[in-house]
Amino acid sequence: MDTDAATIAAAKAFLAEGKYDDALERVESAITRFQTSGNREMLGQAMRTKVDIYLQVRGRPEARAFASEAAAVFRQSNDSKGEAAAQALVAEVCTATHRYQEATLAAREALRLSKSAGDQSGQAAALKALLKATAETDRDKALVIASERIKLLREMHDRAGEANALTDLARVHVQKLSNKLKTCSIASADDSLAALRASKDAHGIFSELRNLQGQAAALQIVARVLLYNGVHPDVIEASRDPTAIFADVMSGKYSSSRNAFPPPANPKQVKLEEAVPDSKQLDRGKFGWTNATAGYCYTVVWQPTKDRHIGNNKPRGQYDILTARTGYKHNAVATTLGMRANDASERNDALMVFMTTQDHGNHYASSFMNAQHVIGGVVAAQLRKLVFVQFGESFYDWTDTSARTVEMHSVTLAILRSARIEAPFLTIGFVGGDAASWLQDPTPMIESIFDTIESDECEVIYRNGESFAPSMVHKPLDDTITAVKP
């Protein structure tokens, strides 16, 4: 047995040194000897080493052919366990070569053979191969497979295997999390908490086994999840304990507008009599604090327009476009040319387009008055359609305290929203965008200029090429009166 293990170890050493021919020669002689002696365990290790050699020298077809040939040999000898191990090897090779459908079929066959032979170790290996095969194609199925593998390893009392399985489960959740972030600005709370919980459990087992490499892998997953949720990486450096970090997450310590972590628990409302015993002196008949705005408090959030399903359902109109601009006019020229080249630019309904200046920071108050005078002029001229265009700005997270220039779009929106109330016969639209959106592809924003006066989506702002629209969200204010001093 020591000689057999030494032969495989020598082959792996040659492989690490890049001596592929010597490694292949050693492992082939070992395979022949193990087949003759019937040593299935060492034969499986030798076959896996041979597949690794083929993959290192980019002989991927040879690796698949050898693994399939090994499965066929075990099948002819009615060796279910050996065939199951070979099929799992086939699945791993196909996964490494991005042939996920073939890998899934081979892994399921390995699982079936292991179950029929009553081999729990073989079932765990087959589930691992099946997890790798489905992780790139169907992550929901991969989560089910990972959970089944963890349950099996717990029944086997394999602590090291259970820790590795928990780490694999956390990685699948992180992959789902990363994929969802391509279409959503806030990380999924369910996947984030599931990944943190699995990493915490895995780290605990690795700590019992004194496996430093496993602990580092679990911490890396925790750091990535927190990074996706807008938490600073210094949190990991300060704690390095996933259990404490998970407890802080659940307590609401890291909850912010950039993630969906659980919010902090509401503090207990102390009664006035408990906080100020002398407040009994204020009891004079029916007395109570009232809030006139209770139930009428809202805040504005910006949502992607693709999620709102409010498009322009009207046929495109024809407009006689008149543009106006003050201050810096560089982007105004290109935008005007783009509007006049649009199919909607015809001699028909009058449309006034006012473009706010990008250098408003130098004359902020003048920019206010320009917007008001434009609205007054449109009303006096008895026009009916007006669109404001804002360059070089997008909405900001109000919790972001980083330094930046003063913004103009929020004031412009306040002015035009007031104008809609005072002059209800006006149809007023607004289109804004940051520099990246205007310079990379201005076509969608030019189309939005016409859409804002033809649909219910009358205010649109672009951020990194994606359009957003405002929405009112009910958000009650906190009670500012907690105690009364007599």
C-alpha positions in Angstrom: 0.0 0.0 0.0 2.8 2.4 0.8 4.5 1.7 -2.5 1.2 2.3 -4.4 0.7 5.6 -2.6 4.3 6.6 -3.3 3.8 5.9 -7.0 0.8 8.2 -7.2 2.6 10.8 -5.1 5.6 10.7 -7.5 3.2 11.1 -10.5 1.6 14.2 -8.8 5.1 15.6 -8.1 6.1 15.2 -11.8 2.8 16.9 -12.7 3.5 19.9 -10.4 7.0 20.2 -11.9 5.6 20.2 -15.5 7.1 16.8 -16.4 3.9 15.5 -18.0 5.5 12.5 -19.8 7.1 11.2 -16.7 3.9 11.7 -14.7 1.8 10.0 -17.3 4.2 7.0 -17.4 4.1 6.6 -13.6 0.3 6.8 -13.4 -0.3 4.4 -16.3 1.9 1.8 -14.7 0.0 2.3 -11.4 -3.4 1.9 -13.1 -2.3 -1.4 -14.7 -1.1 -2.7 -11.3 -4.2 -1.6 -9.4 -6.5 -3.2 -12.0 -4.6 -6.5 -11.6 -4.7 -6.4 -7.8 -8.4 -5.1 -7.7 -7.4 -2.2 -5.5 -10.4 0.0 -6.3 -9.6 2.9 -4.0 -6.0 3.4 -5.3 -7.3 2.8 -8.9 -9.7 5.7 -8.5 -6.9 8.0 -7.3 -4.7 7.0 -10.1 -7.4 7.6 -12.7 -8.1 11.0 -11.3 -4.4 11.9 -11.4 -4.3 10.8 -15.1 -7.3 13.0 -15.9 -5.5 15.9 -14.2 -2.5 15.3 -16.3 -4.6 15.4 -19.5 -6.3 18.6 -18.4 -2.9 20.3 -17.6 -1.6 19.6 -21.1 -4.9 20.7 -22.6 -5.7 17.2 -23.8 -9.4 17.6 -22.9 -10.7 15.2 -25.5 -8.3 12.6 -24.2 -9.4 13.2 -20.6 -13.1 12.7 -21.6 -12.3 9.6 -23.6 -10.2 8.0 -20.8 -12.9 8.7 -18.2 -15.6 7.3 -20.4 -13.4 4.2 -21.1 -12.9 3.7 -17.4 -16.7 3.8 -16.8 -17.2 1.2 -19.6 -14.6 -1.1 -18.1 -16.2 -1.1 -14.7 -19.6 -1.6 -16.3 -18.4 -4.8 -18.1 -17.1 -6.2 -14.8 -20.4 -5.4 -13.0 -18.6 -3.1 -10.5 -21.2 -0.6 -9.6 -19.0 1.4 -7.2 -16.2 1.6 -9.6 -18.5 2.6 -12.4 -20.1 5.3 -10.2 -16.6 6.7 -9.4 -15.7 6.7 -13.1 -19.0 8.4 -14.0 -18.4 11.1 -11.4 -15.0 11.6 -13.0 -16.6 11.9 -16.4 -18.9 14.6 -15.0 -16.0 16.6 -13.6 -14.1 16.4 -16.9 -17.2 17.6 -18.8 -17.7 20.4 -16.4 -14.1 21.5 -16.8 -14.6 21.6 -20.6 -17.9 23.5 -20.3 -20.1 20.5 -21.5 -22.6 21.0 -18.7 -25.4 18.8 -20.1 -23.1 15.8 -20.5 -21.7 16.5 -17.1 -25.2 16.5 -15.5 -26.1 13.2 -17.2 -22.9 11.5 -16.0 -23.3 12.8 -12.4 -26.9 11.6 -12.2 -25.8 8.2 -13.4 -23.1 8.1 -10.8 -25.6 9.0 -8.1 -28.0 6.3 -9.3 -25.2 3.6 -9.2 -24.0 4.7 -5.8 -27.5 4.5 -4.3 -28.1 1.1 -5.8 -24.8 -0.1 -4.3 -25.5 1.5 -0.9 -22.3 3.5 -1.1 -22.7 6.8 0.8 -19.2 8.1 0.0 -20.0 7.5 -3.7 -23.3 9.4 -3.3 -21.5 12.4 -1.8 -18.9 12.4 -4.6 -21.7 12.2 -7.2 -23.6 15.0 -5.6 -20.5 17.1 -5.6 -20.0 16.5 -9.3 -23.7 17.2 -10.0 -23.4 20.4 -8.0 -20.5 21.6 -10.2 -22.3 20.7 -13.3 -25.6 22.6 -12.5 -24.0 25.6 -10.7 -23.5 27.4 -14.1 -26.8 26.5 -15.7 -29.5 26.2 -13.0 -28.5 27.6 -9.6 -31.9 26.9 -8.0 -31.3 23.2 -8.6 -27.7 23.6 -7.5 -29.0 24.9 -4.1 -31.2 21.8 -3.7 -28.3 19.5 -4.6 -26.0 21.3 -2.2 -28.5 21.0 0.7 -29.0 17.3 -0.1 -25.2 16.8 0.0 -24.9 18.5 3.4 -27.6 16.3 4.8 -25.9 13.2 3.6 -22.5 14.2 5.0 -24.1 14.9 8.4 -25.6 11.5 8.4 -22.1 10.1 7.7 -20.6 12.2 10.5 -18.1 13.6 8.0 -17.3 16.9 9.6 -14.6 17.9 7.1 -16.9 17.0 4.2 -19.8 18.9 5.7 -17.7 22.0 6.1 -16.6 21.8 2.4 -20.2 21.2 1.4 -21.4 24.3 3.3 -18.7 26.4 1.6 -19.9 25.1 -1.8 -23.5 26.1 -0.8 -22.4 29.6 0.1 -20.5 29.9 -3.2 -23.7 29.1 -5.2 -25.6 31.7 -3.2 -22.9 34.2 -4.0 -23.1 33.3 -7.7 -26.9 33.9 -7.6 -26.2 37.2 -5.8 -23.7 38.4 -8.4 -26.0 37.4 -11.3 -29.0 39.3 -9.8 -26.9 42.4 -9.3 -26.6 42.7 -13.1 -30.3 43.8 -13.2 -30.9 45.1 -9.7 -29.0 47.8 -7.8 -29.6 46.2 -4.4 -28.3 42.8 -3.5 -30.8 40.0 -2.7 -31.4 39.8 1.0 -32.3 36.1 0.9 -29.1 35.0 -1.0 -27.0 37.4 1.1 -28.2 36.0 4.5 -28.1 32.4 3.2 -24.5 32.8 2.0 -23.5 34.4 5.3 -25.2 31.7 7.4 -23.5 28.8 5.4 -20.1 30.5 5.6 -20.5 31.0 9.4 -21.4 27.3 9.9 -18.5 26.2 7.6 -16.0 28.5 9.5 -17.1 27.0 12.8 -16.4 23.5 11.6 -13.1 24.4 10.0 -12.1 26.1 13.3 -12.8 22.8 15.2 -10.7 20.9 12.7 -8.0 23.6 12.8 -8.2 24.0 9.0 -6.8 27.4 8.3 -7.3 27.2 4.6 -11.0 26.4 5.0 -11.4 29.3 7.5 -9.8 31.7 5.0 -12.1 30.5 2.2 -15.2 31.1 4.4 -14.0 34.5 5.3 -13.5 35.4 1.7 -17.1 34.5 0.9 -18.3 36.7 3.9 -16.2 39.6 2.6 -17.6 39.3 -0.9 -21.2 39.2 0.4 -20.7 42.3 2.5 -19.0 44.1 -0.4 -22.0 43.4 -2.6 -24.2 44.9 0.1 -22.2 48.1 0.4 -20.4 47.2 3.7 -16.7 48.4 4.0 -14.1 45.6 3.8 -12.5 46.9 7.0 -15.3 45.1 8.9 -13.7 41.7 8.0 -10.3 42.9 9.1 -11.6 44.2 12.4 -13.6 41.1 13.3 -12.5 38.0 11.3 -15.3 36.1 13.0 -18.2 35.2 10.7 -20.3 34.4 13.7 -20.0 37.9 15.1 -20.5 39.5 11.7 -23.6 37.4 11.1 -25.0 38.5 14.5 -24.3 42.2 13.7 -26.0 41.8 10.3 -29.1 40.3 11.9 -29.2 43.0 14.6 -29.3 45.7 11.8 -25.8 47.1 12.4 -25.0 47.2 8.7 -28.4 48.1 7.4 -28.4 51.0 4.9 -30.1 52.3 1.8 -27.6 50.3 -0.3 -28.7 46.9 0.9 -31.7 45.0 2.1 -30.2 43.7 5.4 -32.6 43.5 8.4 -33.1 47.0 9.9 -32.3 47.7 13.6 -35.0 46.7 16.1 -37.2 49.6 17.1 -36.2 50.9 20.6 -38.7 50.5 23.3 -40.9 53.5 23.6 -40.6 54.7 27.2 -43.7 56.1 28.7 -43.7 59.7 29.7 -44.6 58.8 33.3 -41.6 56.5 33.5 -39.1 59.0 32.0 -40.4 62.0 33.8 -42.3 61.2 37.0 -43.2 64.9 37.5 -45.1 65.0 34.2 -48.3 64.1 36.1 -48.5 67.9 36.7 -49.4 68.3 33.0 -52.6 66.2 33.2 -55.4 68.7 32.8 -58.4 67.0 31.4 -58.0 65.4 27.9 -54.5 66.3 26.8 -52.5 64.7 24.0 -49.9 65.5 21.4 -51.2 65.4 17.8 -49.4 65.3 14.5 -51.3 67.0 11.7 -49.3 65.2 9.0 -49.6 61.7 10.4 -50.3 59.3 7.6 -49.4 61.8 4.9 -45.6 61.5 4.9 -44.0 60.3 1.7 -40.5 60.2 0.2 -39.4 60.1 -3.4 -37.3 57.2 -4.7 -36.0 56.6 -8.3 -37.0 53.3 -9.9 -35.8 51.7 -13.2 -38.4 52.4 -15.8 -38.1 48.9 -17.2 -39.6 47.6 -13.9 -42.6 50.1 -14.0 -44.1 49.0 -17.3 -45.4 52.5 -18.1 -44.4 53.1 -21.7 -45.6 55.4 -24.5 -48.7 53.8 -25.8 -49.6 56.7 -28.1 -48.5 57.1 -31.7 -45.6 59.5 -32.1 -46.8 63.0 -32.7 -45.2 65.7 -35.0 -43.7 68.8 -33.4 -42.3 72.1 -34.4 -39.4 72.3 -32.0 -38.1 75.5 -30.5 -35.0 75.2 -28.3 -33.6 77.6 -25.7 -30.4 77.5 -23.6 -28.4 79.8 -21.3 -24.8 79.6 -20.3 -22.5 76.7 -21.6 -24.0 75.4 -24.9 -21.7 72.6 -25.9 -24.1 69.7 -25.4 -27.1 71.8 -26.4 -26.0 72.0 -30.1 -25.6 68.2 -30.5 -28.9 67.6 -28.7 -30.7 70.1 -30.9 -29.4 68.5 -34.0 -30.5 65.0 -32.7 -34.0 66.3 -32.0 -34.4 67.9 -35.4 -33.1 64.7 -37.1 -35.8 62.7 -35.3 -38.9 61.6 -37.2 -41.1 63.6 -34.7 -39.5 66.9 -35.9 -42.1 68.3 -38.3 -44.0 71.6 -38.7 -47.0 70.7 -36.5 -47.7 71.2 -32.7 -45.4 73.7 -31.0 -42.9 72.1 -28.6 -40.6 74.2 -26.4 -37.4 72.5 -25.2 -35.3 74.4 -22.5 -31.9 73.0 -21.7 -30.4 73.9 -18.3 -26.8 74.9 -18.3 -24.1 72.6 -17.0 -22.2 75.5 -15.3 -25.1 76.4 -13.1 -22.8 76.1 -10.1 -21.2 79.5 -11.0 -24.6 81.3 -11.2 -27.1 79.1 -9.3 -29.7 81.7 -8.6 -29.7 82.9 -12.2 -30.5 79.3 -13.2 -33.6 79.3 -11.0 -34.8 82.5 -12.6 -34.2 81.3 -16.1 -36.4 78.2 -15.5 -39.2 80.4 -14.1 -39.0 83.0 -16.9 -39.1 80.2 -19.5 -42.3 78.8 -17.9 -43.8 82.3 -17.7 -42.9 82.9 -21.4 -44.5 79.7 -22.5 -47.7 80.5 -20.5 -47.8 84.0 -22.0 -47.4 82.6 -25.5 -50.2 80.1 -24.8 -48.1 77.2 -25.8 -49.1 73.8 -24.4 -46.0 71.6 -24.4 -42.6 72.2 -22.6 -39.7 69.9 -21.9 -36.8 70.6 -19.5 -33.5 68.9 -20.4 -30.6 68.6 -17.8 -27.1 67.6 -18.8 -24.3 66.1 -16.6 -26.4 65.2 -13.6 -28.2 62.2 -12.1 -29.9 61.5 -8.8 -27.8 60.8 -5.8 -28.1 58.7 -2.7 -29.0 61.1 0.1 -26.9 59.1 2.5 -23.8 59.6 0.3 -21.7 62.3 2.1 -18.9 62.5 -0.5 -18.2 66.0 -1.9 -19.7 66.9 -5.3 -21.0 70.0 -7.1 -24.4 71.5 -6.4 -27.2 69.8 -8.3 -29.7 71.6 -10.5 -32.2 68.9 -11.4 -33.9 68.7 -8.0 -34.6 72.5 -8.1 -35.8 72.2 -11.7 -38.2 69.4 -10.8 -39.6 71.4 -7.9 -40.2 74.4 -10.2 -41.9 72.4 -13.0 -44.0 70.4 -10.5 -45.3 73.7 -9.1 -46.0 74.9 -12.6 -48.2 71.9 -13.3 -50.4 72.9 -10.4 -50.5 76.6 -11.3 -50.9 76.1 -15.1 -52.7 72.8 -15.5 -53.1 73.3 -19.2 -49.3 72.9 -19.7 -47.8 69.5 -20.4 -44.3 69.6 -18.9 -41.7 66.9 -19.3 -38.2 66.4 -17.8 -35.3 64.4 -19.2 -31.9 64.4 -17.4 -28.8 62.3 -17.5 -25.2 62.1 -16.3 -22.2 62.7 -18.6 -21.7 59.0 -19.2 -25.3 58.6 -20.5 -25.2 61.7 -22.8 -21.8 61.0 -24.3 -22.1 57.3 -24.7 -25.5 57.0 -26.4 -27.8 60.1 -26.4 -30.4 58.4 -28.7 -32.6 57.0 -25.9 -32.6 60.3 -24.1 -33.6 62.2 -27.2 -36.5 59.7 -27.7 -37.5 60.3 -24.0 -37.9 64.0 -24.8 -40.9 63.2 -26.9 -42.1 60.3 -24.7 -42.4 62.5 -21.6 -45.1 64.6 -23.2 -46.9 61.7 -24.7 -47.0 59.2 -21.8 -47.6 59.1 -18.0 -43.8 58.7 -17.5 -43.3 62.5 -17.6 -40.0 62.7 -15.6 -37.0 60.5 -16.6 -33.4 60.7 -15.5 -30.6 58.5 -16.8 -27.7 57.0 -14.8 -24.9 55.1 -16.5 -27.2 54.6 -19.6 -30.2 53.3 -17.6 -33.4 55.3 -17.2 -35.1 55.9 -13.9 -38.4 57.5 -12.9 -39.6 59.0 -9.6 -42.0 57.2 -7.3 -43.7 58.2 -4.1 -43.2 55.8 -1.2 -45.1 56.1 2.1 -42.6 56.6 4.9 -44.0 57.8 8.3 -41.7 60.1 10.2 -40.3 59.2 13.6 -42.0 60.8 16.6 -39.7 63.7 17.6 -41.3 64.1 21.0 -40.2 61.5 23.5 -40.5 63.3 26.8 -41.9 66.5 28.2 -40.1 68.5 30.9 -42.5 70.2 33.3 
